[in-house]
């Protein structure tokens, strides 16, 4: 039964193991393996050992003979096979069927060349730790051996080039996949399994339609008729496939691909197997959609450093992203000034108009931007609504503006979770419900009030106003009130079902900060962690949340190495280090501490890059001071733990 299961599993990867078997046998032939020679091959997974053994056992390139040995002290017979290469019998010993002690005995018997073992060599296939074998046999993965990662990769490349059945474009595809794999795999003995799909196609001598997905590509029929270098075509194909794969694995194809594909094409791709669509067909759909794609909001840019601008969109869907909320904080009331609302396409003059609000703001088009000029401040007209209708796509864009004559600190609690509702009869700042709403948090004199419908709460410059929620008002759809500061009255409202922040993954944080060259802000509200990016609020969870909590503790600690205990608790693991190393590490940590953020949330700008390079250079200098044949000092040993978080093992108490 066991052999049947192994055989069925083996069929899925038979080409890879056949290829590896042939390389091993070819090496033994070329080196004219001699009696007494001992080789070993360590593979991490037990199944890999079983598959390779099966492949060697059934090879057709040399004669196979059974081999059986019963220990003189008794016990069951050890049965395996041996390869006849020249005058040498190469015993294939697998850790699936024997222990470390038994292997050691077999290896020594081969070395002695007595009795049944006369004229034999041995290849030991093992997983797990068999340390006693390493000193008395040669590993097939060490440099110069056939399965050393660089030699193995070069052999595959040679075989691709010299294949008699692979077409020219198929050779280019497999070489390109091989290069990409080589850049991403870990260079060790398990690298051979990262090339499995390349080897499968190489051994078959062709690339079938179903093979492309395993190579990380869409099928691309036009490659067969193209001449010359295909690297640009393949790079684009790899990139598009990777995008789709990430969306289908981790995202929402219906929304994530909404801007890229026509609705009919998107429906087909979601309904059918997306892997099988031809690359050229997808590109044609995307190019067609680009021709009529509506403008997409990008960001806001202001021309005055004395103003602070908050902005976000109504939501994450394509339609909600066309509605932009802007709060301009202008404490010195310096006028006039301009801000640019930037899009990814040209904005036309036609269709741009001020629909509601202040006449003291003008809107004009300039290239890819809507330029807003603030000419005067009008306390009676704080809100402005600007509309743009794109003539080609018939899409409507809304820019909602609130102009305030004070610093953002006054309403800092609501950064990232606000919207503007602007109507003829009733405009207001919409905020997220909270058990208590805090205004002017830096005020020295706290004043506490109970929320009351339609009440105006006055704030003096030195007051910190705390408004406690009255949950008896929960039956109201919207709870309206006002605050008055510096003779300016701001209408505010919240609803209990305010849209919750969307979660964001660590990978998306990395992409956003790299693409936009911006940092994320870190906020904690009790046990909830939120990230602010371009005034959009996101939540985090799972392992990424744990990592951020750990990073916060690390940055605010005085240590150089740490122990991770239960419930994300971090404690210092005391290290003795050189003063230079401490100084370089402290400088790097101080950068994050000053900005009140963590490494995972910060874009690697030039300032941070320089500090990081100084730290790495200092570390390298410490390594260069190590001397051969001299014991390491405590400070030198501790370099291994610098910046490392070590997981503490739980202590089991027994009575």
N, C-alpha and C positions, 0 to 999 in steps of 0.2 A: 504493500500500500504506500509506504514511504517513498519508494522509488517512482511510483506512478505520479505522486504529487510533485516530486522534484522535477520529473520529466515535463509535466505540464507547465510548471513555472519556468523551467529552463527554456521552453520554446519561445517565450516572450523576448528573451535576450540572447537567443542562440548565436546570432551573428557576432555579437561582441565576444562571447566566450570562445567561439571557434577561432576568431581572429587572434585573441590572446594566446590560445593553445598553440596555434601555428607559429606565433612569434617565439614562444618558449622552445618548441621542438626545433624550429629553424636555428635558434641560438645554440642548442645542444649539438646539432649536426655541424654547424660551422666551427664550433670550438672543439669538435671531436671529443665529446665528453668521455672521461676515463673512469674505470673502476675506482671506487674510493672517493669520487667527487661528491660533495654534499651541498645542496642548495635549499634555500627556503623562500617562501613568499607569504608575507603577512597581509591579510585583507581584513578590514574592520568588521564587516558583517559576515556572520556564519553562513548565510544563504549564498553569498558570493563564492565562498569556499566550495560549497556543495555544487554550484553550477559549473565552476571551473573544473572540478574533479570529474563531473559527468562528461564534460566536453573532452577532456584528455582521455578518458576511458573509452570514448567512442570515436576517437580520431581515426581518419583513414590514411594519414600521411606516413605512418610507421606501423610496424607489427605490434599488436598488443598481446601480452600474455598474462594469465593470472599469477598472483604471487601469494603464497600462504606461509605463515610462520607460527609455530607453537612454541612458547617459552618452555625451556627445559623443566622449570618448576611447575608446569601444568597450566591449566586455564584454557579458555577458548582460543581457537586458532585465529590469528590476525590475518584477514584476507583482504587483498587489494589487487592492483594491477601494476604491471611494469611495461615501459616502452623499450623496444629493442632498437637501439641506435648504435650502428656499427657492431662492435663486439660487447657492448655494455648494456646491461639491463638496468633501466632507470626506474627504481621503485617510486610510485606516487603514493605518498602518505598524507592522509587528510585528518585534521584535528576533529572532524566529525566522528571518527571511529576509534580514536585513541587518546590517551592522556599524555601529559607532558613527560612523565617518567618513561612511558613506553616509547615516545618519540626519541628521547635521549638514548635509550637502549638501542633502538633501530639505527640511529645515526652512528653510534659507536661500533655496532656490528658491521656497518658498511665500511667504516674506517679500518677495521681489523681485517676484512676480506677473508674470513674463514668460513668453511662449510657452505651452508646454503647461500651466504652473502658474498661468496667469491664471484668476481666479475660484475658486481652491482655498484650503482651510484644511487643517490636518493634525492627526491624533491619533496620537501615537507611543506604542505599547504596548511596554514593555521590562522585562526582568529583568536582574540583574547591574548593574554600575556603568557608567553612561553620563553621566559628570559634565558633559560639554560640552553636554548637552541642557538642563540645568536652568535656565541663565540666559536662554535664548531661547524658553521655552515655559512655559505655566501648568499646574501639577499639578492633576489632578482630585481629589486627596485633601486639598488645603489647605483651611483654614477658609473656609466659604462655598460650597465646591464640592460637587457632589452625592454624592461618595464620601468626604467627611470623616466620621469615625466618628460624631460626634454627629448630624449631619444625616442620615446614612444610617440610623441607628437610629430617629430620629424619623419618617423616611419609612416605614419598615417598620411602625411602630406606627400611623401614619395609615392605611396601606393595610389593615392588619388590621381596624381599626375600621370602615372603609368598604367592606369586602368584602360583596358581595351574596350569596355562597354559603356562607360560613362560618357555622355556627350560633353562638348566643350563648356557649355554654359552650366551644366551640372557640376563639373569640376570646380568652376569658379564659385558656385554656391557653397559647396562643401568646404572649400578652402576658406571662404569668408566666415562660415559658421565656426570652423576650427580656430581661426584667429580670435573671434569674439569669445569663444569658450576659454581659450588660453589666457585671455586678459582677465577673466572673472574667476577662474577656478583656483583653489588652493594647490600650491605645487607640492604634492605629496603622492604617496602610492595609491591613493584613492582617485587621483585625477583620471585614471583610465576609464572610470565609469561616467565621467562628465562628457566623454566623447562617444557615448554609446550610439546616439542617433546618427552621427556622422559615419560611424563604422557600419551600422546597419545598411545605410544606403550604399556605402562603398562595397560591401560584400555582395549586395544584390546586384550592383552594377547599374542601378538606375534610381531616380527619385520619383516615387509614386505620389499621386495627389494627396493621399492620407499622410505622407511623410512630412510635408511642409510644416505642419503645426508643431511637430516635434523638433524641427530645426529652428523654430521661432520666426517663421515666415508665413505670409499669405502665398498661396499658389500664384504664379505670375507667368501666364502662357507666353506673353510677348518676349520673354527672355530668350526663348529658343530661336527667335528670328533676329536677335540683335547681335551685332559684331563688336569686337573690341572689349574694353574694360567695362565690367558691369558693377563696379564697386559703388558708384553713386546710386544706381537703381536699388542695389541690395541694402545699402545704408538706410534709404528712405523706407524700404519695405520692413526692415527690422524695427525701425522707429515707430511706424504705424502699427505694426503687430503688437509691439510692447504697450503702446497706448491703449489699444483695444483690450488686450489681456488684463491690464491693470483695472480698466473700467468694469469689465465683466466679472472680475474676481472681487474687487473691493469697492466698486462704485454702483451707480444707478444708470445703466445704459440709456434709458428713456430720457433722462434729463441731461446726463453728461455729454451725450452725442446729439442733443437737440439742435445745437448751433452748427454742427458739422455736416449733417446729412438731411436730405429732403425727407419729409414725413413718411412717404411710401417706402423709401429705401430703409429708413430706420426700423419701420415695422417688420420688413423682411428679415433684417439682420438679427433682430431680437427673437423673431419667431423661428427662424431656421438656425442652422449651425454656422456661427459667424466665421469659424476657422476655414470653411470651404469656399468663401467668396474670393474671387480673383482680385489681386491687388489693384490692377488697372481699373476694374469696375468700381471699386470703392473710391479710388482717386477721382474718377470722372464724376461720381456723385458729389464728392466734396468740392471739387472745382466748380461744379454747377451751382452748388449752394453758396459758395463764396461770391459768385457773380451777383447774387441777389441778397446776400447776407445783410441784415440791418446793422447799424452802428452799435458798438458795445461800449458802455461806460468803462473808463479806465481809472482815473483818479482826479484829484483836485489840486491845483497849484495856486498859491497866493504870492503877491509881490511885496508884501509888507511883513517883516519879522515881528512887528508889534501885535499882529493879529494871530489868533489861534483858530483853526478851522476843524470842526468835527464833521465827518460825513459818513454816510452809509446808504445802502439801498434798502428797499422795502422787504427784500427776501432773497432767496438763492435761486429761484426759478428765473427763466429767461425774461418773462414778462415783468416780474418784480424788480429785476436788476435794471430795468429801464426807468425806474422811479428813484431819484436820488434825494436824500434828505441832507441839508447843509445847515449847520449852526456856525455863524461867524461871531467870535468874541472879539470886541474892539474896544478895550477899556480906555485908550487915550482919545477915542473918537476922532482919529486922524482921517480926514477925508480930503479928496476922493481917493479910492484905492480899487484895485481890480483883482478878481480871481478868475482862473480858467477852469472850466469843467471840460475835461479832456475825454475824447472818444477815440476809437480805432479807425475811424473813417472821416472823410470830409463832411463838414456840416454846412448845409446850404442856408442861404438867407431866407428863402421862401419857407414858410411853415414855422418860423421862430417868432414867438410873441409872448408878452406878459399878460397873463390871464387875470390874475388877482393880486391885490396887495399894493405895496409901496410904489409910488411913481418916482421915488428917489433912486431907483435901481434901473439901469438900462441893460439890455442883452443884445449882443451882436455876435455874428459868426466870424471866426478867424481860423482858417485851415481845419484842423481836426477838433477845434474847441468852440465852446460857447463862452464868450467873454462877458463876465458880469462886472459892471462898474457901479460901485456904491458912491453916490454923490453927496447925500445928506442923510442924517439920522432922524427918524421920525418915531417918537415913542408911542404914537397912536397907531402906527402901521409897522409892526415888527415883522410881519409875515409877507412873503412874496411867492407867487406861483408862476413859473415860466414853463411854457409848453413848446415842444418841437415835434413836428410831424414830418417823418422822412417820406418824401414823395415816391421813392422807388419801391419801398417795401410796405408803405402805408402803416408803419409802426409809430405809435405815439410815445414820446418821452416827456417826463415831468421832472422839473427841478424845483424842489421846495426849499425855501430859505427862511431862516430866523436870524435876525441881526440884533445882537445884544451888546450893551455898553459896559460889560464887566468881564472879569477873568473867568476862565472855565472852572476854577476851583469852586465857585459858588454852587454849581450843580454837578460836581465831579462824580457823584454816585451813579449818574445815568450815562456816562460815556460808554458807548458801544451798545446800549439797549434803549435807544430813543427812536421815535419817528415823528414826522410833522404831518398834521392833518390841517389842510388849508381849504376853507370854504368861504363863500361870500358872507354868511351870517355867523360862522362859528369856526375860528381857527385856534389851534392849540398845540402845545408840545405834549406828545404822548410818551409816557414813561412806563417802566415795568413796575408792577405792584410789589410792595415790600411791607414787612411788618412795621418798619419805621422809615420815613423819608427824611434825609438829612440835607439841609441847605446851608451853605457857608460853613463847612465843617471846621475851618480854621478860626472861626470866631471864638473869642475868649469867654463869652457869657452864654451858657446854654439855656435855651428856652424850649420847653416842651408843650406841644399843643395836641389836641385830639382832632383827627380829620373830620371835617364838616363839609357837607355838600355845598358847592358854590361859594365857599367862604374865601376871603382874601386875607392871606397871612403876611404881615409886614416883617421885614428883616432889616435890622440896622447893621451898620458895617461891622460892629464888634459882637454881634449876636450869632450864635450857632442855633439854627432853628431845627428842632426835631419834631416831626409830625407823625404821631402814632396812628396806625391804621384803625379805623372803626369798622369791624367786620359785620356790623349790622347793616352796612351799606352794600353788602355783597350782592344783593338782588338787583342793584343798578347795573345796566349794561356798561355805562361809562361813569366814572366818578370824577366830577369836575371840581377844581378849585383854582385859586390864583395865588401867586406870591408877588409881593411888591418890594422892590429894592431900588434905591436911587431914583425914586419917582417913576420907575418903570414897572408896569404891571404885566406879568406873563401868565397867560391862561395855560393851565396844565390839566391833564386827565390821564387816568389809567384804567385799563380793563383787566379783569381777573384772568382772562385767557390770552394774555399777551404772548405772542409766539416765542416759544422757548429757544434758547441758543442751540445751534446745530453742533454736533460733535465734530472734532477734527483729530486726525491721526498724526502720529509723529512723522510719518513719511510726507504727509501733506504740508506740515509745518516746515519741514526741510525744503520742499519744493517752492513754497510761497516765499520764504525769506531769500532763497537763492535767486529766484526769478525777479523779485521786486526789490532786492537789495535793501530790505527793511527788517527791523526787529519786531518780535512779538512782545506785547506787554503781559505781565503776569499779575493776576488778581485772585485774591482768596476771599470768599464770602462764607465764613464758617468752614464747613467741610467741603464746600464746592470750590473747584478751581476753574477759573475762566481765563481765556487768552484773548487779548485785543489786538487786532491787526487791521490797519486802515479803518479804524473805528467800527469794525465788525466784531461782535462778541461770539466766541466759540467755547464749548466745553470740552473737557478731556476725561478719559476714563481708562480703566485697565492698567496695563503695564506702563503705558506712556505717562499716565497720571502718577503712578508710583515713582517713576524715574524723576519726574519734576519735583516731587516732594523730597526725594533723596538729594537732588542737586541743590535745592534751597538750603537744606541742612548743611551740606558740604561747604557751600560758598560762605555761609555765615559762621562756620566753625573756625577754629584756630589750628586745625590739624593738617597733616600732610598725607595721611592714610587713615582709612576708617573701617569699622566693623559694622555690618548690617545685621541687626537683630530682628526680633519679632515686630510686626505691625509697622514696618518701614522705619524703625528707630535706628539712627546713626550715632555711633560713638567713636571717639578718636582712638586710633591705633598708634601709640606714640612711636616716633621714629627719630633716630639720631642722624642728622644730615649735615652736609657742609653748609657754611653760611651763604655761599654763592648760590647753591641750589635752592635754599630756602627763600632767598631774596627773589630769584627768578620766578619761583612758584607763587609766592605771595603777590607779586606784581600782576601775574595773570589772574589770580583769584580776585584781587582788588578791582580789576576792571569790571567784572560781573557784579561785585558787591556794590560798587558805586552806582551802577545803573539799575540796581535792585532787580536783577534778572538772572537767568541761568544760561549755561552754554548751549543747551538745546534750542533756545529761543532767539539767539543772537546771530545776526548776519556777520560773516567774517569780513569786516571792512579793513581798510589799510592800517588803522591804528591797532586793532586787535591782532591782525596778521603779524605786525612787527613785534608785539609783545610775545605772541606765541613762538615766533622764530627765535627770539632771544632765549626763551625757556628751553626750546629744543636744542639750541646751540650749547647752552650751559650743560644740559644733560649729556650731550655727545662728548663735551670736554671732560666730564667726570668719567665717562667710559674709557676715554683715551688715556687716562691716568692709571688704568689697571695694568699690572705687570704680570708677565707670565711666570708660572712656578712660584708665585708668592701668594700667601693666603689673603683673602679679602678682609678689609677692615669692616667694622660694623656700619660705618657710613656708606661704604661701597656696597655692602650687602643690601642695605635698605633702599637702594635705588630701585630694586625689583618691586618694592611696595609703594613707591611714590605715586600718589594720585590714584591708588587702587582701593576699591571697596571690597572687602573680604566678607563673605557670608559666614556668619557664626553658626557652627553646628549645634543643633539642639541638644541639651543635656538630658539624658534619660535617668531619672531617679528611681532606684529600686530599693525595696525594703528587705 
